[in-house]
Each structure stands twice: as C-alpha cells, then as structure tokens.
Amino acid sequence: MMYSTRAELKQQAKSLISSHYWPVIGATFLALLIYQAATSAFSLASFFLFPILCGLTLYYLALADGKETTIGDLFNNGFDTAYYLRRVGGYAWMSLFIFLWSLLFVIPGIVKSFSYALTPYILARYPKVKAQDALKVSMACMDGHRAELFALYLSFLGWGILSSVTLGIVGIFFVMPYLLITVTLWQRQVMEDAIMQGKFTYVEDNVIDGMADVASVPPLLQDDSSDQSNL
C-alpha cells in the first residue's frame, strides 16, 4: 500500500473541493449548523449530532471514491435505522470515556481523544462493528499514529488563524471542508494500513476480530461489553 504524505492528502482534499465546491460547502455548512444547534441543547446532541457526523464522513468518502452522492445522503446514511442506535451509542461511549479521562488531568483526556480518533470513521464505514468495539479497534489502529494525527491538525494552524481574522468566512467557505476531508482521507488510509497489517479484520460476512495489538481484548465478536478496563 502506498502511504500518502500529509501534503499529498491535503492536495487530494483540495482537488475534491475544487471538483465539487458548492455541494461540499453546502454539506459541511449544514452539518456544522446542526452541530451548533445540537450542542446548544446537549441532551439532543447524541441523537442528532453523531448520526450527522457519520453521514458527513460517508459523504466525503463517496466523493473521494467518485461515487454519486447528494446532500440528502447526510440524513439517509446518518439516520439509517439499521445502524442509528449503534452509531449514537458509539459516539456517546467515546464522549463519556474522553470526559472521564479528562477528569484525571487535561493531558490524559487529550491522549485518549487521539486514541479514539478513528471511532467516528469506524462507526460510519464498518456498520457491523459494535459500539464499544469501535473504541477498541480505534485504539489498536491508532497505535503509532497519534503524533501523526497531531501534526496533521497542527498543519492547519495558519488556516485557523486566517479563518479567525476573517470572522469565520474563510472557515465556512474553505478551511472547515478542507480540514474535515483531509482528516477523513487520513482516517481511511490508516484503517486500510491497519487491515493490511492484521490489526483489524473486516470481511463481507461481517466477521470482526481484534488482532495482535489488542491481545488483551477478547475477540470482538464475544460479549465483553462489561469489560471497560481497556478503554
């Protein structure tokens, strides 16, 4: 597998934006609008925000794969009744564990947030992975990649400053979709690499297994949801 550099991923993201500018801007703006509305009423956040984020991830992936997709797919995919509760549960568990780790000190919470960084992608892309198992798979696949993701976010610092100077205008019309698409492409690359290395197995008959890097975790198809020690 050819592992793309940070610069190559960002170039791919810019190419996607230039090829589908207004649909990408519309989908991202709508998702961010729902994000703001949901976070203002925290009790509703899990039910509306998390599925929309899954829908946005799948929307970006469809564009990257050259597939036909519309803004309506944010809702069609995100609120798919077959996977809705699982996705909501996965995001809720992720948020809860990050919060609990943050109670220890800020740094453990930040480290865990990077360990769980693939959870949204896994929930969106691999629909049969159980909610809590998505966190375990993310930790295994993020091993050795946390600093890489941090550097990727850091590379957008200048764009963030420019967005602030322009009162968010540049952010809405370029920076946010640029950042989110780049991160989605990076997540796909890391997951594909993890599959090649045997850290994660996902086959068409929906068999999912934790591999060597999660040796302390029983096979993910087992009912081990009560064991939180590895989260």
MODELLER restraints for C-alpha pairs under 7 A, 6 or more apart:
rsr = mdl.restraints
at = mdl.atoms
rsr.add(forms.Gaussian(group=physical.xy_distance, feature=features.Distance(at['CA:6:A'], at['CA:152:A']), mean=6.73, stdev=0.5))
rsr.add(forms.Gaussian(group=physical.xy_distance, feature=features.Distance(at['CA:9:A'], at['CA:182:A']), mean=5.92, stdev=0.5))
rsr.add(forms.Gaussian(group=physical.xy_distance, feature=features.Distance(at['CA:9:A'], at['CA:185:A']), mean=6.65, stdev=0.5))
rsr.add(forms.Gaussian(group=physical.xy_distance, feature=features.Distance(at['CA:9:A'], at['CA:186:A']), mean=6.91, stdev=0.5))
rsr.add(forms.Gaussian(group=physical.xy_distance, feature=features.Distance(at['CA:10:A'], at['CA:182:A']), mean=5.52, stdev=0.5))
rsr.add(forms.Gaussian(group=physical.xy_distance, feature=features.Distance(at['CA:13:A'], at['CA:178:A']), mean=6.00, stdev=0.5))
rsr.add(forms.Gaussian(group=physical.xy_distance, feature=features.Distance(at['CA:13:A'], at['CA:181:A']), mean=5.62, stdev=0.5))
rsr.add(forms.Gaussian(group=physical.xy_distance, feature=features.Distance(at['CA:13:A'], at['CA:182:A']), mean=5.33, stdev=0.5))
rsr.add(forms.Gaussian(group=physical.xy_distance, feature=features.Distance(at['CA:14:A'], at['CA:178:A']), mean=6.45, stdev=0.5))
rsr.add(forms.Gaussian(group=physical.xy_distance, feature=features.Distance(at['CA:16:A'], at['CA:64:A']), mean=6.88, stdev=0.5))
rsr.add(forms.Gaussian(group=physical.xy_distance, feature=features.Distance(at['CA:17:A'], at['CA:24:A']), mean=6.46, stdev=0.5))
rsr.add(forms.Gaussian(group=physical.xy_distance, feature=features.Distance(at['CA:23:A'], at['CA:71:A']), mean=6.90, stdev=0.5))
rsr.add(forms.Gaussian(group=physical.xy_distance, feature=features.Distance(at['CA:24:A'], at['CA:177:A']), mean=6.97, stdev=0.5))
rsr.add(forms.Gaussian(group=physical.xy_distance, feature=features.Distance(at['CA:25:A'], at['CA:173:A']), mean=6.21, stdev=0.5))
rsr.add(forms.Gaussian(group=physical.xy_distance, feature=features.Distance(at['CA:25:A'], at['CA:177:A']), mean=6.75, stdev=0.5))
rsr.add(forms.Gaussian(group=physical.xy_distance, feature=features.Distance(at['CA:27:A'], at['CA:71:A']), mean=5.46, stdev=0.5))
rsr.add(forms.Gaussian(group=physical.xy_distance, feature=features.Distance(at['CA:28:A'], at['CA:177:A']), mean=6.14, stdev=0.5))
rsr.add(forms.Gaussian(group=physical.xy_distance, feature=features.Distance(at['CA:29:A'], at['CA:172:A']), mean=6.68, stdev=0.5))
rsr.add(forms.Gaussian(group=physical.xy_distance, feature=features.Distance(at['CA:31:A'], at['CA:52:A']), mean=6.36, stdev=0.5))
rsr.add(forms.Gaussian(group=physical.xy_distance, feature=features.Distance(at['CA:34:A'], at['CA:49:A']), mean=6.64, stdev=0.5))
rsr.add(forms.Gaussian(group=physical.xy_distance, feature=features.Distance(at['CA:35:A'], at['CA:49:A']), mean=5.58, stdev=0.5))
rsr.add(forms.Gaussian(group=physical.xy_distance, feature=features.Distance(at['CA:38:A'], at['CA:44:A']), mean=5.75, stdev=0.5))
rsr.add(forms.Gaussian(group=physical.xy_distance, feature=features.Distance(at['CA:38:A'], at['CA:45:A']), mean=4.49, stdev=0.5))
rsr.add(forms.Gaussian(group=physical.xy_distance, feature=features.Distance(at['CA:38:A'], at['CA:48:A']), mean=6.56, stdev=0.5))
rsr.add(forms.Gaussian(group=physical.xy_distance, feature=features.Distance(at['CA:38:A'], at['CA:49:A']), mean=5.99, stdev=0.5))
rsr.add(forms.Gaussian(group=physical.xy_distance, feature=features.Distance(at['CA:39:A'], at['CA:45:A']), mean=5.57, stdev=0.5))
rsr.add(forms.Gaussian(group=physical.xy_distance, feature=features.Distance(at['CA:46:A'], at['CA:88:A']), mean=5.79, stdev=0.5))
rsr.add(forms.Gaussian(group=physical.xy_distance, feature=features.Distance(at['CA:46:A'], at['CA:92:A']), mean=6.40, stdev=0.5))
rsr.add(forms.Gaussian(group=physical.xy_distance, feature=features.Distance(at['CA:47:A'], at['CA:88:A']), mean=6.30, stdev=0.5))
rsr.add(forms.Gaussian(group=physical.xy_distance, feature=features.Distance(at['CA:50:A'], at['CA:87:A']), mean=6.98, stdev=0.5))
rsr.add(forms.Gaussian(group=physical.xy_distance, feature=features.Distance(at['CA:50:A'], at['CA:88:A']), mean=5.85, stdev=0.5))
rsr.add(forms.Gaussian(group=physical.xy_distance, feature=features.Distance(at['CA:50:A'], at['CA:91:A']), mean=6.20, stdev=0.5))
rsr.add(forms.Gaussian(group=physical.xy_distance, feature=features.Distance(at['CA:51:A'], at['CA:78:A']), mean=4.34, stdev=0.5))
rsr.add(forms.Gaussian(group=physical.xy_distance, feature=features.Distance(at['CA:51:A'], at['CA:79:A']), mean=5.79, stdev=0.5))
rsr.add(forms.Gaussian(group=physical.xy_distance, feature=features.Distance(at['CA:51:A'], at['CA:84:A']), mean=6.88, stdev=0.5))
rsr.add(forms.Gaussian(group=physical.xy_distance, feature=features.Distance(at['CA:51:A'], at['CA:87:A']), mean=6.49, stdev=0.5))
rsr.add(forms.Gaussian(group=physical.xy_distance, feature=features.Distance(at['CA:51:A'], at['CA:88:A']), mean=6.56, stdev=0.5))
rsr.add(forms.Gaussian(group=physical.xy_distance, feature=features.Distance(at['CA:52:A'], at['CA:74:A']), mean=6.07, stdev=0.5))
rsr.add(forms.Gaussian(group=physical.xy_distance, feature=features.Distance(at['CA:52:A'], at['CA:75:A']), mean=6.62, stdev=0.5))
rsr.add(forms.Gaussian(group=physical.xy_distance, feature=features.Distance(at['CA:52:A'], at['CA:78:A']), mean=5.16, stdev=0.5))
rsr.add(forms.Gaussian(group=physical.xy_distance, feature=features.Distance(at['CA:54:A'], at['CA:78:A']), mean=5.33, stdev=0.5))
rsr.add(forms.Gaussian(group=physical.xy_distance, feature=features.Distance(at['CA:54:A'], at['CA:120:A']), mean=6.55, stdev=0.5))
rsr.add(forms.Gaussian(group=physical.xy_distance, feature=features.Distance(at['CA:54:A'], at['CA:124:A']), mean=4.99, stdev=0.5))
rsr.add(forms.Gaussian(group=physical.xy_distance, feature=features.Distance(at['CA:55:A'], at['CA:73:A']), mean=6.68, stdev=0.5))
rsr.add(forms.Gaussian(group=physical.xy_distance, feature=features.Distance(at['CA:55:A'], at['CA:74:A']), mean=4.21, stdev=0.5))
rsr.add(forms.Gaussian(group=physical.xy_distance, feature=features.Distance(at['CA:55:A'], at['CA:75:A']), mean=6.36, stdev=0.5))
rsr.add(forms.Gaussian(group=physical.xy_distance, feature=features.Distance(at['CA:55:A'], at['CA:77:A']), mean=5.18, stdev=0.5))
rsr.add(forms.Gaussian(group=physical.xy_distance, feature=features.Distance(at['CA:55:A'], at['CA:78:A']), mean=4.04, stdev=0.5))
rsr.add(forms.Gaussian(group=physical.xy_distance, feature=features.Distance(at['CA:56:A'], at['CA:74:A']), mean=5.62, stdev=0.5))
rsr.add(forms.Gaussian(group=physical.xy_distance, feature=features.Distance(at['CA:57:A'], at['CA:121:A']), mean=6.82, stdev=0.5))
rsr.add(forms.Gaussian(group=physical.xy_distance, feature=features.Distance(at['CA:57:A'], at['CA:124:A']), mean=6.84, stdev=0.5))
rsr.add(forms.Gaussian(group=physical.xy_distance, feature=features.Distance(at['CA:57:A'], at['CA:184:A']), mean=6.65, stdev=0.5))
rsr.add(forms.Gaussian(group=physical.xy_distance, feature=features.Distance(at['CA:58:A'], at['CA:124:A']), mean=6.52, stdev=0.5))
rsr.add(forms.Gaussian(group=physical.xy_distance, feature=features.Distance(at['CA:59:A'], at['CA:69:A']), mean=6.69, stdev=0.5))
rsr.add(forms.Gaussian(group=physical.xy_distance, feature=features.Distance(at['CA:59:A'], at['CA:73:A']), mean=6.82, stdev=0.5))
rsr.add(forms.Gaussian(group=physical.xy_distance, feature=features.Distance(at['CA:59:A'], at['CA:74:A']), mean=6.61, stdev=0.5))
rsr.add(forms.Gaussian(group=physical.xy_distance, feature=features.Distance(at['CA:60:A'], at['CA:181:A']), mean=6.29, stdev=0.5))
rsr.add(forms.Gaussian(group=physical.xy_distance, feature=features.Distance(at['CA:62:A'], at['CA:68:A']), mean=6.95, stdev=0.5))
rsr.add(forms.Gaussian(group=physical.xy_distance, feature=features.Distance(at['CA:62:A'], at['CA:69:A']), mean=6.50, stdev=0.5))
rsr.add(forms.Gaussian(group=physical.xy_distance, feature=features.Distance(at['CA:83:A'], at['CA:127:A']), mean=6.66, stdev=0.5))
rsr.add(forms.Gaussian(group=physical.xy_distance, feature=features.Distance(at['CA:86:A'], at['CA:130:A']), mean=6.74, stdev=0.5))
rsr.add(forms.Gaussian(group=physical.xy_distance, feature=features.Distance(at['CA:86:A'], at['CA:131:A']), mean=5.48, stdev=0.5))
rsr.add(forms.Gaussian(group=physical.xy_distance, feature=features.Distance(at['CA:87:A'], at['CA:123:A']), mean=5.84, stdev=0.5))
rsr.add(forms.Gaussian(group=physical.xy_distance, feature=features.Distance(at['CA:87:A'], at['CA:131:A']), mean=6.60, stdev=0.5))
rsr.add(forms.Gaussian(group=physical.xy_distance, feature=features.Distance(at['CA:89:A'], at['CA:131:A']), mean=5.79, stdev=0.5))
rsr.add(forms.Gaussian(group=physical.xy_distance, feature=features.Distance(at['CA:90:A'], at['CA:131:A']), mean=4.09, stdev=0.5))
rsr.add(forms.Gaussian(group=physical.xy_distance, feature=features.Distance(at['CA:90:A'], at['CA:132:A']), mean=6.00, stdev=0.5))
rsr.add(forms.Gaussian(group=physical.xy_distance, feature=features.Distance(at['CA:90:A'], at['CA:134:A']), mean=6.96, stdev=0.5))
rsr.add(forms.Gaussian(group=physical.xy_distance, feature=features.Distance(at['CA:93:A'], at['CA:132:A']), mean=6.85, stdev=0.5))
rsr.add(forms.Gaussian(group=physical.xy_distance, feature=features.Distance(at['CA:94:A'], at['CA:116:A']), mean=6.91, stdev=0.5))
rsr.add(forms.Gaussian(group=physical.xy_distance, feature=features.Distance(at['CA:94:A'], at['CA:135:A']), mean=6.87, stdev=0.5))
rsr.add(forms.Gaussian(group=physical.xy_distance, feature=features.Distance(at['CA:98:A'], at['CA:109:A']), mean=5.40, stdev=0.5))
rsr.add(forms.Gaussian(group=physical.xy_distance, feature=features.Distance(at['CA:98:A'], at['CA:112:A']), mean=6.09, stdev=0.5))
rsr.add(forms.Gaussian(group=physical.xy_distance, feature=features.Distance(at['CA:98:A'], at['CA:113:A']), mean=5.94, stdev=0.5))
rsr.add(forms.Gaussian(group=physical.xy_distance, feature=features.Distance(at['CA:99:A'], at['CA:109:A']), mean=6.82, stdev=0.5))
rsr.add(forms.Gaussian(group=physical.xy_distance, feature=features.Distance(at['CA:101:A'], at['CA:108:A']), mean=5.75, stdev=0.5))
rsr.add(forms.Gaussian(group=physical.xy_distance, feature=features.Distance(at['CA:101:A'], at['CA:109:A']), mean=4.74, stdev=0.5))
rsr.add(forms.Gaussian(group=physical.xy_distance, feature=features.Distance(at['CA:102:A'], at['CA:108:A']), mean=6.02, stdev=0.5))
rsr.add(forms.Gaussian(group=physical.xy_distance, feature=features.Distance(at['CA:102:A'], at['CA:109:A']), mean=3.96, stdev=0.5))
rsr.add(forms.Gaussian(group=physical.xy_distance, feature=features.Distance(at['CA:114:A'], at['CA:146:A']), mean=5.80, stdev=0.5))
rsr.add(forms.Gaussian(group=physical.xy_distance, feature=features.Distance(at['CA:115:A'], at['CA:138:A']), mean=6.44, stdev=0.5))
rsr.add(forms.Gaussian(group=physical.xy_distance, feature=features.Distance(at['CA:115:A'], at['CA:139:A']), mean=4.92, stdev=0.5))
rsr.add(forms.Gaussian(group=physical.xy_distance, feature=features.Distance(at['CA:115:A'], at['CA:142:A']), mean=5.73, stdev=0.5))
rsr.add(forms.Gaussian(group=physical.xy_distance, feature=features.Distance(at['CA:115:A'], at['CA:146:A']), mean=6.75, stdev=0.5))
rsr.add(forms.Gaussian(group=physical.xy_distance, feature=features.Distance(at['CA:116:A'], at['CA:135:A']), mean=5.82, stdev=0.5))
rsr.add(forms.Gaussian(group=physical.xy_distance, feature=features.Distance(at['CA:116:A'], at['CA:138:A']), mean=5.40, stdev=0.5))
rsr.add(forms.Gaussian(group=physical.xy_distance, feature=features.Distance(at['CA:116:A'], at['CA:139:A']), mean=5.92, stdev=0.5))
rsr.add(forms.Gaussian(group=physical.xy_distance, feature=features.Distance(at['CA:117:A'], at['CA:138:A']), mean=6.80, stdev=0.5))
rsr.add(forms.Gaussian(group=physical.xy_distance, feature=features.Distance(at['CA:118:A'], at['CA:138:A']), mean=5.01, stdev=0.5))
rsr.add(forms.Gaussian(group=physical.xy_distance, feature=features.Distance(at['CA:118:A'], at['CA:187:A']), mean=6.40, stdev=0.5))
rsr.add(forms.Gaussian(group=physical.xy_distance, feature=features.Distance(at['CA:119:A'], at['CA:134:A']), mean=5.50, stdev=0.5))
rsr.add(forms.Gaussian(group=physical.xy_distance, feature=features.Distance(at['CA:119:A'], at['CA:135:A']), mean=5.59, stdev=0.5))
rsr.add(forms.Gaussian(group=physical.xy_distance, feature=features.Distance(at['CA:119:A'], at['CA:138:A']), mean=5.53, stdev=0.5))
rsr.add(forms.Gaussian(group=physical.xy_distance, feature=features.Distance(at['CA:121:A'], at['CA:187:A']), mean=6.86, stdev=0.5))
rsr.add(forms.Gaussian(group=physical.xy_distance, feature=features.Distance(at['CA:122:A'], at['CA:134:A']), mean=6.13, stdev=0.5))
rsr.add(forms.Gaussian(group=physical.xy_distance, feature=features.Distance(at['CA:123:A'], at['CA:129:A']), mean=6.96, stdev=0.5))
rsr.add(forms.Gaussian(group=physical.xy_distance, feature=features.Distance(at['CA:123:A'], at['CA:134:A']), mean=6.57, stdev=0.5))
rsr.add(forms.Gaussian(group=physical.xy_distance, feature=features.Distance(at['CA:128:A'], at['CA:206:A']), mean=6.27, stdev=0.5))
rsr.add(forms.Gaussian(group=physical.xy_distance, feature=features.Distance(at['CA:129:A'], at['CA:208:A']), mean=6.95, stdev=0.5))
rsr.add(forms.Gaussian(group=physical.xy_distance, feature=features.Distance(at['CA:132:A'], at['CA:225:A']), mean=6.80, stdev=0.5))
rsr.add(forms.Gaussian(group=physical.xy_distance, feature=features.Distance(at['CA:133:A'], at['CA:220:A']), mean=6.24, stdev=0.5))
rsr.add(forms.Gaussian(group=physical.xy_distance, feature=features.Distance(at['CA:136:A'], at['CA:231:A']), mean=6.86, stdev=0.5))
rsr.add(forms.Gaussian(group=physical.xy_distance, feature=features.Distance(at['CA:137:A'], at['CA:200:A']), mean=6.95, stdev=0.5))
rsr.add(forms.Gaussian(group=physical.xy_distance, feature=features.Distance(at['CA:137:A'], at['CA:210:A']), mean=6.89, stdev=0.5))
rsr.add(forms.Gaussian(group=physical.xy_distance, feature=features.Distance(at['CA:140:A'], at['CA:199:A']), mean=6.72, stdev=0.5))
rsr.add(forms.Gaussian(group=physical.xy_distance, feature=features.Distance(at['CA:140:A'], at['CA:213:A']), mean=5.71, stdev=0.5))
rsr.add(forms.Gaussian(group=physical.xy_distance, feature=features.Distance(at['CA:140:A'], at['CA:214:A']), mean=5.91, stdev=0.5))
rsr.add(forms.Gaussian(group=physical.xy_distance, feature=features.Distance(at['CA:141:A'], at['CA:191:A']), mean=6.79, stdev=0.5))
rsr.add(forms.Gaussian(group=physical.xy_distance, feature=features.Distance(at['CA:141:A'], at['CA:194:A']), mean=5.72, stdev=0.5))
rsr.add(forms.Gaussian(group=physical.xy_distance, feature=features.Distance(at['CA:141:A'], at['CA:199:A']), mean=6.40, stdev=0.5))
rsr.add(forms.Gaussian(group=physical.xy_distance, feature=features.Distance(at['CA:159:A'], at['CA:175:A']), mean=6.47, stdev=0.5))
rsr.add(forms.Gaussian(group=physical.xy_distance, feature=features.Distance(at['CA:163:A'], at['CA:169:A']), mean=6.43, stdev=0.5))
rsr.add(forms.Gaussian(group=physical.xy_distance, feature=features.Distance(at['CA:163:A'], at['CA:170:A']), mean=4.99, stdev=0.5))
rsr.add(forms.Gaussian(group=physical.xy_distance, feature=features.Distance(at['CA:163:A'], at['CA:171:A']), mean=4.86, stdev=0.5))
rsr.add(forms.Gaussian(group=physical.xy_distance, feature=features.Distance(at['CA:194:A'], at['CA:200:A']), mean=5.94, stdev=0.5))
rsr.add(forms.Gaussian(group=physical.xy_distance, feature=features.Distance(at['CA:195:A'], at['CA:201:A']), mean=5.87, stdev=0.5))
rsr.add(forms.Gaussian(group=physical.xy_distance, feature=features.Distance(at['CA:198:A'], at['CA:211:A']), mean=6.33, stdev=0.5))
rsr.add(forms.Gaussian(group=physical.xy_distance, feature=features.Distance(at['CA:199:A'], at['CA:210:A']), mean=6.71, stdev=0.5))
rsr.add(forms.Gaussian(group=physical.xy_distance, feature=features.Distance(at['CA:199:A'], at['CA:211:A']), mean=4.95, stdev=0.5))
rsr.add(forms.Gaussian(group=physical.xy_distance, feature=features.Distance(at['CA:199:A'], at['CA:212:A']), mean=6.43, stdev=0.5))
rsr.add(forms.Gaussian(group=physical.xy_distance, feature=features.Distance(at['CA:199:A'], at['CA:213:A']), mean=6.17, stdev=0.5))
rsr.add(forms.Gaussian(group=physical.xy_distance, feature=features.Distance(at['CA:200:A'], at['CA:209:A']), mean=6.37, stdev=0.5))
rsr.add(forms.Gaussian(group=physical.xy_distance, feature=features.Distance(at['CA:200:A'], at['CA:210:A']), mean=5.93, stdev=0.5))
rsr.add(forms.Gaussian(group=physical.xy_distance, feature=features.Distance(at['CA:200:A'], at['CA:211:A']), mean=6.12, stdev=0.5))
rsr.add(forms.Gaussian(group=physical.xy_distance, feature=features.Distance(at['CA:201:A'], at['CA:208:A']), mean=5.58, stdev=0.5))
rsr.add(forms.Gaussian(group=physical.xy_distance, feature=features.Distance(at['CA:201:A'], at['CA:209:A']), mean=5.65, stdev=0.5))
rsr.add(forms.Gaussian(group=physical.xy_distance, feature=features.Distance(at['CA:202:A'], at['CA:208:A']), mean=5.13, stdev=0.5))
rsr.add(forms.Gaussian(group=physical.xy_distance, feature=features.Distance(at['CA:208:A'], at['CA:220:A']), mean=6.33, stdev=0.5))
rsr.add(forms.Gaussian(group=physical.xy_distance, feature=features.Distance(at['CA:208:A'], at['CA:221:A']), mean=6.38, stdev=0.5))
rsr.add(forms.Gaussian(group=physical.xy_distance, feature=features.Distance(at['CA:209:A'], at['CA:219:A']), mean=5.30, stdev=0.5))
rsr.add(forms.Gaussian(group=physical.xy_distance, feature=features.Distance(at['CA:209:A'], at['CA:220:A']), mean=5.26, stdev=0.5))
rsr.add(forms.Gaussian(group=physical.xy_distance, feature=features.Distance(at['CA:209:A'], at['CA:221:A']), mean=6.74, stdev=0.5))
rsr.add(forms.Gaussian(group=physical.xy_distance, feature=features.Distance(at['CA:210:A'], at['CA:219:A']), mean=5.33, stdev=0.5))
rsr.add(forms.Gaussian(group=physical.xy_distance, feature=features.Distance(at['CA:210:A'], at['CA:220:A']), mean=5.75, stdev=0.5))
